[in-house]
Amino acid sequence: MAKMDFGGVQEEVVTREEFPLKKAREVLKDEVIAIIGYGVQGPAQALNLRDNGIPVLIGQRREGKGSWEKAVRDGFKPGKTLFPVEEAVRRATIVQYLVSDAAQKALWPSIKPLLKPGGALYFSHGFSIVYRDQTGVVSPQNVDVILVAPKGSGTTLRSNFLEGKGINSSFAVGQDATGHAEERCLAVGIGIGSGYLFPTTFQHEVFSDLTGERGVLMGAIAGIMEAQYNTLRRRGHSPSEAFNETVEEATQSLYPLIGKNGMDWMYANCSTTAQRGALDWRHEFRRVVEPVFERLYGSVRSGNEPRIVLEANSAPDYSERLKRELSEMAGSEMWRAGAVVRSLRPENQKKPAAAGKRAAVSKPRPEGRRNGKPASRPKAKPASRRR
């Protein structure tokens, strides 16, 4: 593993230089990989592995909300590379258990007896193993238990792969029954399209993941946006202005700058008025929010959050309740205003149809090119405001 300095702390990281795709193929050449669940992470991991020259089988229920049909559309053949769940597990030496956390609990009694001694049980989330007292997922002692958790959705994992980019992933070995668990884990991690692999534990992965999803990644950011939008509306600002200043500018201008160069760079390239206010008020928000994060982490660690998830997701009316909650969000003034704002982005405007044959023949040269060569342009000056 490579040694890297993260803010003054030395950590080990696996890169494609230490573990190239060629090595991954060699490690996995005699394995039979079955991906169980073709829903969220399953399609991306399956297609990336297949495109990387690593054969995979799919295990999926036929009644799985169109997932069976999606696998067929993606080129998996019933009876050859697409099977019912139990049959896929029987054929596999590495079982990638990628159904939802609630489904992992429900399916486990039928999965466990079919695991081969010396095989591997693979997860992309530590939930079922860490909260085994609630899920009942206790692995046999004669199989490897490994984890690769991409730091992004299945959609992002696949789109990054198609663009020739990797995605950061965490990896962990929960049980090494064969002496080769880590090698297997890294091989699959590279095969699914990871750019860098960061060591963790099952427990650390699930604690950080559940905290992040409920916090900055989704829950907190949605709540903060709603609070600012509502404050602006109460003070007489129009829906479009409140949305532009709360969501549109953040997602279209500022957040991409943070992702590309860091928070300090984004601050340095904002107006001095924005800099001063943001630097001062960030401390106020941190002081207010940090106790909430402490309570959140405690709820994750105690097992309260997984209890809520398993109870909710196992309820027979969960799909209907979820649809109502999401519809309520989509139907709020804020997100209805957002739909209109998004539609006005230049890339979402319909392009006018070509006017006659002459227009079709006399195509203008691509912008920024002269005589087939890139045109020289003056360097852009820093924006005078935040955008």
C-alpha positions as a Markdown table, in Angstrom:
| # | Residue | x | y | z |
|---|---|---|---|---|
| 1 | Met | 0.0 | 0.0 | 0.0 |
| 2 | Ala | 1.1 | 3.6 | -0.6 |
| 3 | Lys | 1.6 | 5.9 | 2.3 |
| 4 | Met | -0.1 | 9.3 | 2.0 |
| 5 | Asp | -0.3 | 12.3 | 4.3 |
| 6 | Phe | -3.9 | 13.3 | 5.1 |
| 7 | Gly | -3.8 | 16.6 | 7.0 |
| 8 | Gly | -0.7 | 15.5 | 8.9 |
| 9 | Val | -1.8 | 11.9 | 9.5 |
| 10 | Gln | -0.1 | 9.1 | 7.6 |
| 11 | Glu | -2.5 | 6.6 | 6.1 |
| 12 | Glu | -2.2 | 3.6 | 3.8 |
| 13 | Val | -4.0 | 3.7 | 0.5 |
| 14 | Val | -4.2 | 1.1 | -2.3 |
| 15 | Thr | -3.9 | 2.6 | -5.8 |
| 16 | Arg | -4.0 | 1.0 | -9.2 |
| 17 | Glu | -0.3 | 1.1 | -9.3 |
| 18 | Glu | 0.0 | -1.3 | -6.4 |
| 19 | Phe | -3.0 | -3.4 | -7.5 |
| 20 | Pro | -3.5 | -3.0 | -11.3 |
| 21 | Leu | -6.5 | -4.4 | -13.1 |
| 22 | Lys | -4.3 | -7.2 | -14.6 |
| 23 | Lys | -3.5 | -8.4 | -11.1 |
| 24 | Ala | -7.2 | -8.3 | -10.2 |
| 25 | Arg | -8.1 | -10.4 | -13.2 |
| 26 | Glu | -5.4 | -12.9 | -12.2 |
| 27 | Val | -6.7 | -13.2 | -8.6 |
| 28 | Leu | -10.3 | -13.7 | -9.7 |
| 29 | Lys | -9.7 | -15.9 | -12.8 |
| 30 | Asp | -10.9 | -19.1 | -11.0 |
| 31 | Glu | -13.7 | -17.4 | -9.0 |
| 32 | Val | -17.4 | -17.4 | -9.8 |
| 33 | Ile | -18.8 | -14.0 | -8.8 |
| 34 | Ala | -22.6 | -13.7 | -8.2 |
| 35 | Ile | -24.1 | -10.3 | -7.6 |
| 36 | Ile | -27.2 | -10.7 | -5.6 |
| 37 | Gly | -29.6 | -7.8 | -6.2 |
| 38 | Tyr | -29.9 | -5.8 | -9.4 |
| 39 | Gly | -31.2 | -2.6 | -7.9 |
| 40 | Val | -29.0 | 0.3 | -6.7 |
| 41 | Gln | -25.3 | -0.8 | -6.5 |
| 42 | Gly | -25.8 | -4.2 | -8.3 |
| 43 | Pro | -26.0 | -2.9 | -11.9 |
| 44 | Ala | -23.0 | -0.6 | -11.7 |
| 45 | Gln | -20.8 | -3.2 | -10.0 |
| 46 | Ala | -21.9 | -6.0 | -12.3 |
| 47 | Leu | -21.4 | -4.0 | -15.5 |
| 48 | Asn | -18.1 | -2.5 | -14.5 |
| 49 | Leu | -16.8 | -6.0 | -13.6 |
| 50 | Arg | -18.0 | -7.4 | -16.9 |
| 51 | Asp | -16.5 | -4.5 | -18.9 |
| 52 | Asn | -13.2 | -5.1 | -17.1 |
| 53 | Gly | -13.1 | -8.7 | -18.3 |
| 54 | Ile | -14.3 | -10.3 | -15.1 |
| 55 | Pro | -17.3 | -12.6 | -15.7 |
| 56 | Val | -20.3 | -12.2 | -13.3 |
| 57 | Leu | -23.6 | -13.9 | -12.6 |
| 58 | Ile | -26.7 | -12.1 | -11.4 |
| 59 | Gly | -29.0 | -13.4 | -8.8 |
| 60 | Gln | -32.4 | -11.6 | -8.8 |
| 61 | Arg | -36.0 | -12.4 | -8.0 |
| 62 | Arg | -38.2 | -12.3 | -11.1 |
| 63 | Glu | -40.8 | -10.2 | -9.2 |
| 64 | Gly | -38.1 | -7.6 | -8.2 |
| 65 | Lys | -39.8 | -4.4 | -9.5 |
| 66 | Gly | -38.5 | -4.7 | -13.0 |
| 67 | Ser | -34.9 | -5.6 | -11.9 |
| 68 | Trp | -35.0 | -8.9 | -13.7 |
| 69 | Glu | -36.0 | -7.2 | -16.9 |
| 70 | Lys | -33.4 | -4.6 | -16.5 |
| 71 | Ala | -30.7 | -7.2 | -16.1 |
| 72 | Val | -31.9 | -8.8 | -19.3 |
| 73 | Arg | -31.8 | -5.5 | -21.1 |
| 74 | Asp | -28.2 | -5.1 | -19.9 |
| 75 | Gly | -27.2 | -8.3 | -21.6 |
| 76 | Phe | -27.5 | -10.9 | -18.9 |
| 77 | Lys | -29.0 | -14.2 | -20.1 |
| 78 | Pro | -31.5 | -16.2 | -18.1 |
| 79 | Gly | -30.2 | -19.6 | -17.4 |
| 80 | Lys | -26.6 | -18.6 | -18.3 |
| 81 | Thr | -25.7 | -15.4 | -16.5 |
| 82 | Leu | -29.0 | -14.5 | -14.8 |
| 83 | Phe | -30.6 | -16.8 | -12.2 |
| 84 | Pro | -33.0 | -16.8 | -9.3 |
| 85 | Val | -31.2 | -15.7 | -6.1 |
| 86 | Glu | -30.6 | -19.1 | -4.6 |
| 87 | Glu | -29.3 | -20.7 | -7.8 |
| 88 | Ala | -26.8 | -17.9 | -8.3 |
| 89 | Val | -25.5 | -18.3 | -4.7 |
| 90 | Arg | -25.2 | -22.1 | -5.3 |
| 91 | Arg | -22.9 | -21.4 | -8.3 |
| 92 | Ala | -20.8 | -18.7 | -6.7 |
| 93 | Thr | -17.5 | -18.7 | -4.9 |
| 94 | Ile | -17.8 | -14.9 | -4.2 |
| 95 | Val | -21.3 | -13.8 | -3.3 |
| 96 | Gln | -21.7 | -10.0 | -3.6 |
| 97 | Tyr | -24.7 | -9.4 | -1.3 |
| 98 | Leu | -26.1 | -6.1 | -2.7 |
| 99 | Val | -29.8 | -6.2 | -1.9 |
| 100 | Ser | -31.1 | -3.6 | 0.5 |
| 101 | Asp | -30.3 | -3.9 | 4.2 |
| 102 | Ala | -33.9 | -5.0 | 5.0 |
| 103 | Ala | -33.8 | -7.5 | 2.2 |
| 104 | Gln | -30.5 | -8.9 | 3.5 |
| 105 | Lys | -32.2 | -9.7 | 6.7 |
| 106 | Ala | -35.1 | -11.3 | 5.0 |
| 107 | Leu | -33.1 | -13.4 | 2.6 |
| 108 | Trp | -30.3 | -14.5 | 4.9 |
| 109 | Pro | -31.9 | -17.8 | 6.1 |
| 110 | Ser | -32.1 | -19.0 | 2.5 |
| 111 | Ile | -28.6 | -17.6 | 1.6 |
| 112 | Lys | -26.5 | -18.8 | 4.5 |
| 113 | Pro | -26.8 | -22.6 | 3.9 |
| 114 | Leu | -25.8 | -22.2 | 0.3 |
| 115 | Leu | -22.4 | -20.5 | 0.9 |
| 116 | Lys | -19.5 | -22.7 | -0.1 |
| 117 | Pro | -16.7 | -23.4 | 2.4 |
| 118 | Gly | -13.7 | -21.3 | 1.3 |
| 119 | Gly | -16.0 | -18.9 | -0.5 |
| 120 | Ala | -16.4 | -15.2 | 0.2 |
| 121 | Leu | -19.3 | -13.1 | 1.3 |
| 122 | Tyr | -19.0 | -9.6 | 0.0 |
| 123 | Phe | -20.8 | -6.4 | 1.2 |
| 124 | Ser | -20.8 | -2.8 | 0.1 |
| 125 | His | -22.1 | -1.7 | 3.5 |
| 126 | Gly | -21.3 | -2.8 | 7.0 |
| 127 | Phe | -24.9 | -2.7 | 8.2 |
| 128 | Ser | -25.9 | -6.3 | 8.3 |
| 129 | Ile | -22.7 | -7.5 | 9.9 |
| 130 | Val | -22.3 | -4.8 | 12.5 |
| 131 | Tyr | -25.9 | -4.9 | 13.6 |
| 132 | Arg | -26.1 | -8.7 | 13.4 |
| 133 | Asp | -28.2 | -8.7 | 16.6 |
| 134 | Gln | -31.0 | -7.1 | 14.7 |
| 135 | Thr | -30.4 | -8.6 | 11.2 |
| 136 | Gly | -29.4 | -12.1 | 12.1 |
| 137 | Val | -26.7 | -12.0 | 9.5 |
| 138 | Val | -24.0 | -14.1 | 11.2 |
| 139 | Ser | -21.6 | -15.5 | 8.6 |
| 140 | Pro | -20.3 | -19.1 | 8.8 |
| 141 | Gln | -16.7 | -19.4 | 10.1 |
| 142 | Asn | -15.5 | -21.1 | 6.9 |
| 143 | Val | -16.0 | -18.2 | 4.5 |
| 144 | Asp | -14.2 | -14.9 | 4.0 |
| 145 | Val | -16.2 | -11.8 | 4.9 |
| 146 | Ile | -15.1 | -8.7 | 2.9 |
| 147 | Leu | -16.4 | -5.2 | 2.1 |
| 148 | Val | -15.9 | -2.7 | -0.7 |
| 149 | Ala | -17.9 | 0.5 | -0.2 |
| 150 | Pro | -17.9 | 2.9 | -3.1 |
| 151 | Lys | -18.1 | 6.5 | -1.9 |
| 152 | Gly | -21.0 | 7.3 | -4.2 |
| 153 | Ser | -24.2 | 6.0 | -5.7 |
| 154 | Gly | -24.3 | 3.1 | -8.2 |
| 155 | Thr | -25.2 | 5.7 | -10.8 |
| 156 | Thr | -22.0 | 7.6 | -10.1 |
| 157 | Leu | -19.9 | 4.5 | -9.9 |
| 158 | Arg | -21.0 | 3.5 | -13.4 |
| 159 | Ser | -20.8 | 7.0 | -15.0 |
| 160 | Asn | -17.3 | 7.6 | -13.6 |
| 161 | Phe | -16.3 | 4.2 | -15.1 |
| 162 | Leu | -17.7 | 5.1 | -18.5 |
| 163 | Glu | -15.8 | 8.4 | -18.4 |
| 164 | Gly | -12.5 | 6.6 | -17.6 |
| 165 | Lys | -12.5 | 7.8 | -14.0 |
| 166 | Gly | -12.4 | 5.8 | -10.8 |
| 167 | Ile | -14.3 | 6.4 | -7.6 |
| 168 | Asn | -12.9 | 6.4 | -4.0 |
| 169 | Ser | -13.9 | 3.2 | -2.1 |
| 170 | Ser | -13.4 | 1.9 | 1.5 |
| 171 | Phe | -12.5 | -1.7 | 2.0 |
| 172 | Ala | -12.4 | -4.0 | 5.0 |
| 173 | Val | -11.9 | -7.6 | 5.9 |
| 174 | Gly | -14.3 | -8.8 | 8.5 |
| 175 | Gln | -13.2 | -12.5 | 8.5 |
| 176 | Asp | -10.2 | -14.1 | 6.8 |
| 177 | Ala | -11.1 | -17.8 | 6.6 |
| 178 | Thr | -8.8 | -18.7 | 3.6 |
| 179 | Gly | -5.8 | -16.4 | 4.2 |
| 180 | His | -6.6 | -14.7 | 0.9 |
| 181 | Ala | -9.5 | -12.5 | 2.0 |
| 182 | Glu | -7.7 | -9.2 | 1.5 |
| 183 | Glu | -6.4 | -10.1 | -1.9 |
| 184 | Arg | -9.9 | -11.1 | -3.0 |
| 185 | Cys | -11.3 | -7.9 | -1.5 |
| 186 | Leu | -8.9 | -5.6 | -3.4 |
| 187 | Ala | -9.3 | -7.5 | -6.6 |
| 188 | Val | -13.1 | -7.0 | -6.6 |
| 189 | Gly | -12.6 | -3.4 | -5.5 |
| 190 | Ile | -10.4 | -2.7 | -8.5 |
| 191 | Gly | -12.7 | -4.7 | -10.8 |
| 192 | Ile | -15.8 | -2.6 | -9.9 |
| 193 | Gly | -14.0 | 0.6 | -10.8 |
| 194 | Ser | -12.4 | 1.9 | -7.6 |
| 195 | Gly | -9.7 | 4.5 | -8.2 |
| 196 | Tyr | -8.3 | 4.4 | -4.7 |
| 197 | Leu | -9.1 | 2.0 | -1.9 |
| 198 | Phe | -9.0 | 3.2 | 1.7 |
| 199 | Pro | -8.7 | 0.7 | 4.6 |
| 200 | Thr | -11.5 | 0.7 | 7.2 |
| 201 | Thr | -13.5 | -1.7 | 9.4 |
| 202 | Phe | -17.0 | -2.8 | 9.0 |
| 203 | Gln | -18.0 | -0.8 | 12.1 |
| 204 | His | -16.3 | 2.4 | 11.0 |
| 205 | Glu | -17.8 | 2.2 | 7.6 |
| 206 | Val | -21.4 | 1.8 | 8.8 |
| 207 | Phe | -21.0 | 4.4 | 11.6 |
| 208 | Ser | -19.6 | 7.0 | 9.2 |
| 209 | Asp | -22.0 | 6.1 | 6.4 |
| 210 | Leu | -25.2 | 6.4 | 8.5 |
| 211 | Thr | -24.0 | 9.6 | 10.1 |
| 212 | Gly | -23.1 | 11.1 | 6.7 |
| 213 | Glu | -26.4 | 10.2 | 5.0 |
| 214 | Arg | -28.4 | 11.6 | 7.9 |
| 215 | Gly | -26.0 | 14.6 | 8.1 |
| 216 | Val | -24.1 | 16.6 | 5.5 |
| 217 | Leu | -24.8 | 14.3 | 2.6 |
| 218 | Met | -28.6 | 14.4 | 2.7 |
| 219 | Gly | -30.5 | 15.1 | 5.9 |
| 220 | Ala | -28.7 | 18.1 | 7.2 |
| 221 | Ile | -28.3 | 19.8 | 3.9 |
| 222 | Ala | -32.0 | 19.4 | 3.0 |
| 223 | Gly | -33.0 | 20.8 | 6.4 |
| 224 | Ile | -30.6 | 23.8 | 6.2 |
| 225 | Met | -31.8 | 24.6 | 2.7 |
| 226 | Glu | -35.4 | 24.5 | 3.8 |
| 227 | Ala | -34.7 | 26.7 | 6.9 |
| 228 | Gln | -32.9 | 29.4 | 4.8 |
| 229 | Tyr | -35.6 | 29.3 | 2.0 |
| 230 | Asn | -38.4 | 29.6 | 4.5 |
| 231 | Thr | -36.7 | 32.5 | 6.3 |
| 232 | Leu | -36.2 | 34.4 | 3.0 |
| 233 | Arg | -39.9 | 33.8 | 2.0 |
| 234 | Arg | -41.1 | 35.0 | 5.4 |
| 235 | Arg | -39.1 | 38.2 | 4.8 |
| 236 | Gly | -40.8 | 38.9 | 1.5 |
| 237 | His | -38.4 | 37.4 | -1.0 |
| 238 | Ser | -39.9 | 35.7 | -4.1 |
| 239 | Pro | -39.8 | 31.9 | -4.5 |
| 240 | Ser | -37.3 | 32.2 | -7.4 |
| 241 | Glu | -35.0 | 34.5 | -5.5 |
| 242 | Ala | -35.1 | 32.4 | -2.4 |
| 243 | Phe | -34.4 | 29.2 | -4.4 |
| 244 | Asn | -31.6 | 30.8 | -6.5 |
| 245 | Glu | -29.9 | 32.1 | -3.3 |
| 246 | Thr | -30.4 | 28.8 | -1.4 |
| 247 | Val | -30.0 | 25.9 | -3.8 |
| 248 | Glu | -29.2 | 27.0 | -7.4 |
| 249 | Glu | -26.1 | 29.0 | -6.6 |
| 250 | Ala | -24.8 | 26.4 | -4.2 |
| 251 | Thr | -25.2 | 23.4 | -6.5 |
| 252 | Gln | -24.3 | 25.1 | -9.8 |
| 253 | Ser | -21.6 | 27.5 | -8.7 |
| 254 | Leu | -20.1 | 27.0 | -5.2 |
| 255 | Tyr | -20.2 | 23.3 | -4.5 |
| 256 | Pro | -18.4 | 22.3 | -7.7 |
| 257 | Leu | -15.6 | 24.7 | -6.7 |
| 258 | Ile | -15.3 | 23.1 | -3.3 |
| 259 | Gly | -15.2 | 19.7 | -4.9 |
| 260 | Lys | -12.5 | 20.8 | -7.4 |
| 261 | Asn | -10.2 | 22.9 | -5.2 |
| 262 | Gly | -11.4 | 22.9 | -1.6 |
| 263 | Met | -13.3 | 25.2 | 0.7 |
| 264 | Asp | -10.4 | 27.7 | 1.1 |
| 265 | Trp | -10.0 | 28.1 | -2.6 |
| 266 | Met | -13.8 | 28.7 | -3.0 |
| 267 | Tyr | -13.6 | 31.3 | -0.2 |
| 268 | Ala | -10.6 | 33.0 | -1.9 |
| 269 | Asn | -12.5 | 33.3 | -5.1 |
| 270 | Cys | -15.6 | 34.9 | -3.7 |
| 271 | Ser | -16.2 | 38.6 | -3.0 |
| 272 | Thr | -14.7 | 40.1 | 0.1 |
| 273 | Thr | -18.2 | 40.6 | 1.5 |
| 274 | Ala | -19.0 | 36.9 | 1.0 |
| 275 | Gln | -15.7 | 35.9 | 2.5 |
| 276 | Arg | -16.0 | 37.9 | 5.7 |
| 277 | Gly | -19.6 | 36.9 | 6.4 |
| 278 | Ala | -19.0 | 33.2 | 5.7 |
| 279 | Leu | -15.8 | 33.1 | 7.8 |
| 280 | Asp | -17.6 | 34.6 | 10.7 |
| 281 | Trp | -20.9 | 32.7 | 10.6 |
| 282 | Arg | -19.4 | 29.3 | 10.0 |
| 283 | His | -18.4 | 29.2 | 13.6 |
| 284 | Glu | -21.9 | 30.0 | 14.7 |
| 285 | Phe | -23.3 | 27.2 | 12.6 |
| 286 | Arg | -20.7 | 24.7 | 13.8 |
| 287 | Arg | -21.4 | 25.5 | 17.5 |
| 288 | Val | -25.2 | 25.0 | 16.9 |
| 289 | Val | -24.9 | 21.9 | 14.7 |
| 290 | Glu | -22.1 | 19.9 | 16.4 |
| 291 | Pro | -24.3 | 18.8 | 19.4 |
| 292 | Val | -26.9 | 17.5 | 16.8 |
| 293 | Phe | -24.1 | 15.5 | 15.1 |
| 294 | Glu | -23.1 | 14.1 | 18.5 |
| 295 | Arg | -26.6 | 12.9 | 19.2 |
| 296 | Leu | -26.9 | 11.5 | 15.7 |
| 297 | Tyr | -23.6 | 9.5 | 16.0 |
| 298 | Gly | -24.8 | 8.2 | 19.4 |
| 299 | Ser | -28.1 | 7.0 | 17.8 |
| 300 | Val | -26.1 | 5.3 | 15.0 |
| 301 | Arg | -23.7 | 3.6 | 17.4 |
| 302 | Ser | -26.4 | 2.5 | 19.9 |
| 303 | Gly | -28.3 | 0.7 | 17.1 |
| 304 | Asn | -31.3 | 3.0 | 17.3 |
| 305 | Glu | -31.0 | 4.2 | 13.7 |
| 306 | Pro | -30.8 | 0.6 | 12.2 |
| 307 | Arg | -33.8 | -0.4 | 14.3 |
| 308 | Ile | -35.8 | 2.5 | 12.8 |
| 309 | Val | -34.6 | 1.5 | 9.3 |
| 310 | Leu | -35.4 | -2.2 | 9.6 |
| 311 | Glu | -38.8 | -1.5 | 11.2 |
| 312 | Ala | -39.8 | 1.1 | 8.6 |
| 313 | Asn | -38.5 | -0.8 | 5.5 |
| 314 | Ser | -40.1 | -4.1 | 6.6 |
| 315 | Ala | -43.6 | -2.5 | 7.0 |
| 316 | Pro | -46.0 | -3.7 | 4.3 |
| 317 | Asp | -47.0 | -0.2 | 3.5 |
| 318 | Tyr | -43.5 | 1.3 | 3.3 |
| 319 | Ser | -43.5 | 1.9 | -0.4 |
| 320 | Glu | -46.7 | 3.9 | -0.2 |
| 321 | Arg | -45.5 | 5.9 | 2.9 |
| 322 | Leu | -42.2 | 6.6 | 1.1 |
| 323 | Lys | -44.1 | 7.8 | -2.0 |
| 324 | Arg | -46.2 | 10.1 | 0.2 |
| 325 | Glu | -43.1 | 11.6 | 1.9 |
| 326 | Leu | -41.3 | 12.2 | -1.3 |
| 327 | Ser | -44.4 | 13.6 | -2.9 |
| 328 | Glu | -44.7 | 16.0 | 0.0 |
| 329 | Met | -41.1 | 17.2 | -0.6 |
| 330 | Ala | -41.6 | 17.5 | -4.4 |
| 331 | Gly | -44.9 | 19.3 | -3.9 |
| 332 | Ser | -43.4 | 21.9 | -1.5 |
| 333 | Glu | -43.2 | 25.5 | -2.9 |
| 334 | Met | -39.4 | 25.4 | -2.6 |
| 335 | Trp | -38.9 | 22.3 | -4.9 |
| 336 | Arg | -41.7 | 23.3 | -7.2 |
| 337 | Ala | -39.9 | 26.6 | -7.7 |
| 338 | Gly | -36.7 | 24.6 | -8.1 |
| 339 | Ala | -38.2 | 22.6 | -11.0 |
| 340 | Val | -38.9 | 25.8 | -12.9 |
| 341 | Val | -35.4 | 27.3 | -12.1 |
| 342 | Arg | -33.8 | 24.1 | -13.4 |
| 343 | Ser | -35.8 | 24.2 | -16.6 |
| 344 | Leu | -34.4 | 27.6 | -17.3 |
| 345 | Arg | -30.8 | 26.5 | -17.3 |
| 346 | Pro | -29.3 | 26.9 | -20.8 |
| 347 | Glu | -28.5 | 23.2 | -21.1 |
| 348 | Asn | -32.2 | 22.4 | -20.5 |
| 349 | Gln | -33.5 | 24.8 | -23.2 |
| 350 | Lys | -34.7 | 23.2 | -26.4 |
| 351 | Lys | -32.4 | 24.0 | -29.3 |
| 352 | Pro | -34.2 | 25.6 | -32.3 |
| 353 | Ala | -34.6 | 23.4 | -35.3 |
| 354 | Ala | -32.3 | 24.0 | -38.3 |
| 355 | Ala | -33.9 | 26.4 | -40.8 |
| 356 | Gly | -33.8 | 24.7 | -44.2 |
| 357 | Lys | -31.2 | 22.9 | -46.2 |
| 358 | Arg | -28.8 | 25.9 | -46.4 |
| 359 | Ala | -28.5 | 26.0 | -42.6 |
| 360 | Ala | -27.9 | 22.3 | -42.5 |
| 361 | Val | -25.0 | 22.6 | -45.1 |
| 362 | Ser | -23.4 | 25.8 | -43.8 |
| 363 | Lys | -22.5 | 24.6 | -40.4 |
| 364 | Pro | -20.7 | 27.1 | -38.2 |
| 365 | Arg | -17.3 | 26.1 | -36.9 |
| 366 | Pro | -17.3 | 24.9 | -33.3 |
| 367 | Glu | -17.0 | 27.7 | -30.8 |
| 368 | Gly | -13.5 | 28.6 | -29.9 |
| 369 | Arg | -11.9 | 27.0 | -32.9 |
| 370 | Arg | -10.4 | 28.6 | -36.0 |
| 371 | Asn | -9.4 | 26.6 | -39.1 |
| 372 | Gly | -9.7 | 23.4 | -37.1 |
| 373 | Lys | -7.4 | 24.7 | -34.3 |
| 374 | Pro | -8.3 | 25.9 | -30.9 |
| 375 | Ala | -8.6 | 29.7 | -30.8 |
| 376 | Ser | -6.5 | 31.5 | -28.2 |
| 377 | Arg | -8.6 | 33.3 | -25.6 |
| 378 | Pro | -7.8 | 35.7 | -22.9 |
| 379 | Lys | -7.7 | 34.2 | -19.4 |
| 380 | Ala | -10.9 | 34.7 | -17.5 |
| 381 | Lys | -10.7 | 37.1 | -14.6 |
| 382 | Pro | -11.9 | 36.1 | -11.2 |
| 383 | Ala | -15.6 | 36.6 | -10.6 |
| 384 | Ser | -16.4 | 39.8 | -8.9 |
| 385 | Arg | -19.1 | 38.1 | -6.8 |
| 386 | Arg | -19.5 | 34.5 | -5.7 |
| 387 | Arg | -20.4 | 32.9 | -9.0 |
